[in-house]
Amino acid sequence: MIVIVSSLSFILDGILSRYLYSSTFFLPLFTIVSLIIIYPYFNNHYDKYFRYLMIIGSLYDIVYFNTLFYNFFLFILIGFIVGFINYLLSNNLYTNILITSVSIVFYRFATYIFMVIFKNFNFDINILIKSIYSSLILNIIYCIIIYLITEIYSKKHKIVRSK
């Protein structure tokens, strides 16, 4: 289930990024959403979860960003955010929506700061805010859909999740 959700999200990121332009209100970050959805399926095996994040982050760097270790480290930081919020709150749809929102804001902010510092990009708060709310709309919808699908599938096939 973990690999299926991650692979689907990874592929959909590429497909939708190709057909949706940065000027639209829908900017996909489905791979980050998948990191939130798959967390309970590791059943408190944090070392396996973080190794998986390293692999997905490295693949994301190679395929989509052409960078080395940028998303590798960002995905690990997002993993800490996911783990911390799941530690504080029980795992349910509302918690996943909250974690998705926090993770996307963190990812967009970190990426924007990276662009300002290293790519000689002018800082404009309006561009940052637009990229955040454009990412939130589509990814929260995806979070709800994929959460419900995995919830139904895990109950049907008795797949154990941590709470």
BAFI-3210 file (N, C-alpha, C; in Angstrom, 3 decimals, decimal comma, padded with zeros to 6 digits):
// residues 163
n [1|2|3|4|5|6|7|8|9|10|11|12|13|14|15|16|17|18|19|20|21|22|23|24|25|26|27|28|29|30|31|32|33|34|35|36|37|38|39|40|41|42|43|44|45|46|47|48|49|50|51|52|53|54|55|56|57|58|59|60|61|62|63|64|65|66|67|68|69|70|71|72|73|74|75|76|77|78|79|80|81|82|83|84|85|86|87|88|89|90|91|92|93|94|95|96|97|98|99|100|101|102|103|104|105|106|107|108|109|110|111|112|113|114|115|116|117|118|119|120|121|122|123|124|125|126|127|128|129|130|131|132|133|134|135|136|137|138|139|140|141|142|143|144|145|146|147|148|149|150|151|152|153|154|155|156|157|158|159|160|161|162|163]
n.u [000,824|001,956|003,944|002,377|000,685|002,628|003,951|001,870|001,237|003,668|003,899|001,560|002,193|004,157|002,706|000,528|001,937|003,071|000,918|-000,587|-000,161|002,074|000,655|-001,901|-004,541|-003,991|-001,545|000,271|001,439|001,616|003,255|004,229|001,858|001,402|003,374|002,307|-000,035|000,942|002,303|001,047|001,036|003,511|003,628|004,837|007,549|009,942|012,512|012,426|010,507|011,821|014,003|012,636|011,610|014,002|014,700|012,504|012,720|015,233|014,704|012,761|014,318|016,077|014,347|012,471|013,578|016,283|018,349|020,648|020,182|018,424|015,496|015,678|016,543|014,458|012,206|012,799|012,637|009,932|008,937|009,552|007,812|005,341|005,450|005,578|003,149|001,353|001,997|001,023|-001,710|-004,534|-004,716|-006,617|-008,963|-009,180|-006,871|-004,975|-005,537|-004,786|-002,031|-001,229|-001,690|000,121|002,547|002,679|002,743|005,177|006,930|006,600|007,410|010,108|011,173|010,792|012,410|014,873|015,038|015,202|017,609|019,628|019,126|018,999|016,545|013,978|012,535|009,157|006,336|003,735|003,906|004,831|002,656|000,624|001,609|001,405|-001,397|-002,361|-001,272|-002,436|-005,200|-005,662|-004,147|-005,243|-007,725|-006,850|-005,654|-007,892|-009,305|-007,428|-006,947|-009,477|-009,747|-007,534|-008,219|-010,628|-009,647|-007,688|-009,261|-010,888|-009,037|-007,831|-005,453|-003,018|-002,701|-000,888|-002,139]
n.v [-001,186|001,229|001,727|001,818|004,074|006,099|005,865|006,345|009,007|010,257|009,894|011,199|013,794|014,484|014,254|016,083|018,440|018,913|019,554|021,472|024,851|027,207|029,488|028,837|027,989|025,596|023,820|021,000|019,005|016,277|014,200|015,006|015,016|012,293|011,416|012,081|010,583|007,929|007,646|006,471|003,778|002,725|001,893|002,892|002,472|004,309|004,602|003,149|004,671|007,156|006,386|005,674|008,188|009,456|008,083|008,670|011,478|011,772|010,635|012,456|014,749|014,013|013,430|015,592|018,064|018,396|018,725|018,133|016,529|018,484|018,228|015,863|016,584|018,363|016,676|015,013|016,856|017,506|015,016|014,969|016,975|015,785|013,508|014,737|016,211|014,101|012,768|014,511|014,724|012,612|010,240|011,138|012,239|015,059|015,774|014,944|016,764|019,130|018,605|018,352|020,969|022,455|021,254|021,839|024,642|024,968|023,685|025,245|027,749|027,219|026,482|028,832|030,643|029,411|029,868|032,655|033,120|031,533|031,526|034,088|035,452|037,838|038,942|038,656|038,968|038,534|036,695|034,468|033,974|033,475|031,123|029,422|029,321|028,417|025,896|024,698|024,298|022,223|020,119|019,585|018,622|016,313|015,021|014,411|012,653|010,535|009,745|008,747|006,618|004,958|004,430|002,957|000,787|-000,272|-001,088|-002,988|-004,946|-005,492|-004,125|-003,092|-000,090|002,497|004,455]
n.w [000,000|000,755|-001,185|-003,475|-003,080|-002,873|-005,356|-007,199|-006,482|-007,032|-009,805|-010,671|-009,869|-011,762|-014,193|-013,901|-013,365|-015,763|-017,409|-016,076|-015,578|-013,974|-013,510|-012,842|-010,471|-009,366|-008,131|-008,047|-005,348|-004,785|-003,943|-001,486|-000,043|-000,088|001,656|004,073|004,177|004,137|006,509|008,940|008,220|008,602|011,163|013,605|013,076|012,846|011,794|009,383|008,070|007,764|006,191|003,908|003,236|002,568|000,245|-001,466|-001,500|-002,721|-005,256|-006,117|-006,286|-008,372|-010,567|-010,838|-009,953|-010,572|-008,736|-006,037|-003,117|-002,127|-001,959|-000,607|002,004|002,651|002,608|004,738|006,847|006,599|007,254|009,994|010,858|010,208|011,858|014,407|014,621|014,321|016,647|018,572|017,934|017,181|014,484|011,882|009,359|009,552|010,928|009,056|006,999|008,272|008,686|006,034|005,120|006,748|005,990|003,238|003,253|004,607|002,765|000,399|001,378|002,135|-000,353|-001,774|-000,347|-000,822|-003,589|-003,609|-002,258|-003,577|-006,339|-007,202|-007,127|-006,954|-003,935|-003,313|-001,592|-002,424|-004,536|-003,153|-001,385|-003,266|-004,440|-002,277|-001,585|-004,005|-004,123|-001,923|-002,452|-004,487|-003,378|-000,849|-001,588|-002,939|-000,771|000,841|-000,854|-001,306|001,300|002,099|000,279|000,988|003,603|003,379|001,874|003,619|005,776|004,546|003,764|006,134|006,980|009,150|010,924|012,598|015,297]
ca.u [000,000|002,847|004,590|001,342|000,277|003,758|004,191|000,770|001,403|004,874|003,577|000,568|002,933|004,781|001,706|-000,206|002,862|003,307|-000,274|-001,058|000,893|002,279|-000,276|-003,215|-004,783|-003,776|-000,153|000,315|002,525|001,001|004,237|004,244|000,616|001,560|004,199|001,397|-000,984|001,595|002,940|000,517|001,252|004,820|003,393|005,837|008,914|010,373|013,719|012,004|009,811|012,783|014,741|011,730|011,597|015,264|014,629|011,535|013,312|016,296|014,052|012,114|015,407|016,603|013,358|011,733|014,246|017,669|019,206|021,174|019,909|017,520|014,254|016,108|016,487|013,121|011,290|013,103|012,044|008,481|008,703|009,534|006,555|004,273|005,556|005,277|001,715|000,680|002,235|000,147|-003,116|-004,831|-004,709|-007,919|-008,991|-008,932|-005,450|-004,238|-005,705|-003,929|-000,631|-001,032|-001,594|001,384|003,660|002,729|003,224|006,606|007,641|006,590|008,239|011,508|011,552|010,853|013,619|015,978|015,097|015,648|019,015|020,579|018,808|018,928|015,131|013,536|011,541|007,846|005,444|002,534|004,205|004,884|001,293|-000,104|002,070|000,901|-002,826|-002,571|-000,914|-003,340|-006,510|-005,629|-003,550|-006,188|-008,700|-006,166|-005,491|-009,185|-009,613|-006,504|-007,173|-010,685|-009,460|-006,660|-008,984|-011,529|-008,831|-007,037|-010,294|-011,333|-007,982|-007,307|-004,079|-002,858|-002,109|-000,754|-003,183]
ca.v [000,000|002,382|001,952|002,167|005,464|006,973|005,810|007,053|010,434|010,687|009,953|012,270|015,061|014,748|014,437|017,335|019,571|019,145|020,107|022,652|025,852|027,870|030,608|028,342|027,865|024,214|023,406|019,726|018,495|015,035|013,360|015,441|014,504|010,850|011,228|012,228|009,463|006,649|007,630|005,474|002,416|002,273|001,316|003,389|002,137|005,609|004,467|002,748|005,812|008,172|005,836|005,790|009,609|009,756|007,527|009,467|012,805|011,669|010,449|013,725|015,627|013,575|013,466|016,845|019,299|018,442|019,159|017,031|016,570|019,550|017,609|014,856|017,190|018,911|015,575|014,581|017,859|017,300|013,807|015,361|017,706|014,785|012,707|015,549|016,508|012,830|012,464|015,372|014,522|011,284|010,207|011,128|013,072|016,464|015,886|014,864|018,041|020,084|018,290|018,703|022,432|022,888|020,753|022,578|025,994|024,834|023,362|026,409|028,794|026,811|026,538|030,239|031,210|028,843|030,585|034,027|033,137|030,907|031,721|035,523|035,711|038,952|038,554|039,273|038,222|038,164|035,461|033,403|033,692|032,849|029,738|028,639|029,007|027,613|024,524|024,158|023,923|020,914|019,093|019,203|017,746|015,034|014,414|013,850|011,507|009,424|009,271|007,913|005,383|004,103|004,026|001,874|-000,355|-000,889|-001,783|-004,148|-005,964|-005,587|-003,619|-002,438|001,253|003,071|005,449]
ca.w [000,000|000,855|-002,478|-004,453|-002,841|-003,216|-006,803|-007,842|-006,216|-007,739|-011,236|-010,872|-009,775|-013,056|-015,242|-013,715|-013,477|-017,191|-018,059|-015,353|-015,597|-012,685|-013,368|-012,451|-009,040|-008,973|-008,210|-007,329|-004,515|-004,338|-003,261|-000,085|000,540|000,118|002,858|005,210|004,145|004,406|007,831|009,887|007,750|009,063|012,494|014,557|012,663|012,363|010,981|008,038|007,484|007,349|005,054|002,765|002,875|001,895|-001,110|-002,238|-001,676|-003,734|-006,560|-006,455|-006,725|-009,665|-011,649|-011,019|-009,564|-011,028|-007,644|-005,252|-001,679|-001,700|-001,489|000,350|003,341|002,897|002,916|006,110|007,736|006,541|008,031|011,409|011,076|010,176|013,079|015,585|014,682|014,598|018,057|019,361|017,586|016,638|013,023|011,230|008,159|009,886|011,253|007,797|006,299|008,980|008,386|004,624|005,033|007,369|005,172|001,971|003,565|004,891|001,530|-000,492|001,993|002,028|-001,759|-002,170|000,273|-001,593|-004,864|-003,355|-001,844|-004,489|-007,754|-007,444|-007,370|-006,124|-002,929|-003,453|-000,707|-003,174|-005,273|-002,142|-000,917|-004,377|-004,604|-001,146|-001,686|-005,209|-003,789|-000,902|-002,987|-005,136|-002,534|000,200|-002,256|-003,145|000,562|001,251|-001,713|-001,085|002,671|002,108|-000,456|001,798|004,793|002,954|001,467|004,785|006,557|003,787|003,744|007,501|007,058|010,447|010,920|013,935|015,548]
c.u [000,873|003,431|003,567|000,935|001,394|003,998|003,108|000,925|002,581|004,592|002,570|001,204|003,514|003,774|001,005|000,695|003,128|002,131|-000,890|000,092|000,953|001,340|-001,671|-003,337|-004,516|-002,320|000,009|001,602|002,053|001,981|004,324|002,986|000,747|002,417|003,351|000,468|-000,311|002,182|002,354|000,774|002,649|004,771|004,513|007,252|009,501|011,611|013,376|011,309|010,807|013,697|013,911|011,656|012,869|015,245|013,693|012,092|014,402|015,714|013,386|013,148|015,861|015,603|012,798|012,551|015,639|018,592|019,707|020,951|018,997|016,218|014,528|015,979|015,104|012,125|011,548|012,505|010,521|008,100|008,677|008,249|005,391|004,279|005,167|003,781|000,920|000,877|001,274|-001,331|-003,326|-004,915|-006,138|-007,861|-008,641|-007,466|-004,614|-004,375|-004,834|-002,463|-000,313|-000,852|-000,268|002,569|003,788|003,217|004,727|007,398|007,708|007,469|009,723|011,999|011,691|012,106|014,865|016,153|015,613|017,142|019,947|020,316|018,647|017,522|014,711|012,432|010,269|006,855|004,181|002,728|004,238|003,486|000,477|000,327|001,556|-000,572|-003,148|-002,243|-001,906|-004,638|-006,498|-005,143|-004,437|-007,275|-008,090|-005,987|-006,783|-009,488|-008,725|-006,630|-008,380|-010,459|-008,589|-007,357|-009,907|-010,732|-008,198|-008,050|-010,735|-010,318|-007,274|-005,814|-003,966|-002,155|-001,898|-001,780|-002,603]
c.v [001,257|002,727|002,380|003,632|006,421|007,018|006,567|008,568|011,002|010,858|011,068|013,655|015,432|015,044|015,786|018,559|019,913|019,861|021,303|023,638|026,568|029,059|030,157|028,303|026,454|023,820|022,128|019,525|017,167|014,129|013,735|014,960|013,009|010,551|011,297|011,026|008,155|006,547|006,573|004,026|001,885|001,747|001,619|002,888|003,383|005,519|004,059|003,905|006,847|007,669|005,943|007,252|010,008|009,267|008,367|010,870|012,808|011,494|011,743|014,739|015,278|013,810|014,864|018,116|019,476|019,061|017,923|017,334|017,708|018,965|016,467|015,407|017,774|017,815|015,024|015,565|017,745|016,047|014,082|016,114|016,730|013,964|013,479|015,821|015,222|012,389|013,261|015,063|013,106|011,365|010,083|012,088|014,529|016,707|015,829|016,140|019,118|019,856|018,629|020,205|022,934|022,475|021,529|024,009|025,950|024,598|024,567|027,536|028,460|026,895|027,978|030,909|030,695|029,597|032,013|034,059|032,659|031,152|033,193|035,948|036,854|038,507|039,366|038,426|037,780|036,873|034,274|033,012|033,020|031,393|028,852|028,314|028,239|026,149|023,903|023,618|022,486|019,816|018,687|018,307|016,356|014,295|013,739|012,585|010,314|008,881|008,338|006,585|004,446|003,613|002,850|000,618|-001,052|-001,598|-003,061|-005,291|-006,114|-005,237|-002,783|-001,094|001,680|004,175|006,769]
c.w [000,000|-000,513|-003,530|-004,303|-003,250|-004,715|-007,569|-007,678|-006,991|-009,230|-011,526|-010,746|-011,132|-014,144|-015,095|-013,797|-014,935|-017,850|-017,339|-015,262|-014,252|-012,479|-012,942|-010,934|-008,533|-009,200|-007,389|-006,534|-003,918|-003,600|-001,790|000,624|000,807|001,347|004,124|005,298|004,548|005,805|008,783|009,486|008,084|010,498|013,490|014,284|012,006|011,478|009,548|007,323|006,968|006,234|003,781|002,291|002,131|000,444|-001,977|-002,496|-002,724|-005,125|-007,035|-006,944|-008,135|-010,791|-011,894|-010,780|-010,135|-009,983|-006,911|-003,777|-001,232|-001,144|-000,518|001,770|003,653|003,258|004,311|007,108|007,756|007,308|009,527|011,751|011,146|011,465|014,321|015,711|014,925|016,036|018,944|019,156|017,053|015,121|012,506|010,043|008,471|010,243|009,983|006,981|006,944|008,641|006,931|004,467|005,581|006,497|003,860|002,195|003,832|003,605|000,594|000,058|001,842|000,589|-002,232|-001,600|-000,455|-002,910|-004,675|-003,061|-002,958|-005,970|-008,122|-007,859|-006,458|-005,176|-003,142|-002,671|-001,427|-003,961|-004,316|-001,691|-002,019|-004,563|-003,474|-001,325|-002,961|-004,958|-002,818|-001,491|-003,518|-004,193|-001,362|-000,383|-002,473|-001,813|001,014|000,448|-001,386|000,343|002,718|001,391|000,381|003,056|004,456|002,610|002,677|005,686|005,857|003,843|005,086|007,597|008,316|010,258|012,360|014,092|015,926]
res [m|i|v|i|v|s|s|l|s|f|i|l|d|g|i|l|s|r|y|l|y|s|s|t|f|f|l|p|l|f|t|i|v|s|l|i|i|i|y|p|y|f|n|n|h|y|d|k|y|f|r|y|l|m|i|i|g|s|l|y|d|i|v|y|f|n|t|l|f|y|n|f|f|l|f|i|l|i|g|f|i|v|g|f|i|n|y|l|l|s|n|n|l|y|t|n|i|l|i|t|s|v|s|i|v|f|y|r|f|a|t|y|i|f|m|v|i|f|k|n|f|n|f|d|i|n|i|l|i|k|s|i|y|s|s|l|i|l|n|i|i|y|c|i|i|i|y|l|i|t|e|i|y|s|k|k|h|k|i|v|r|s|k]
***
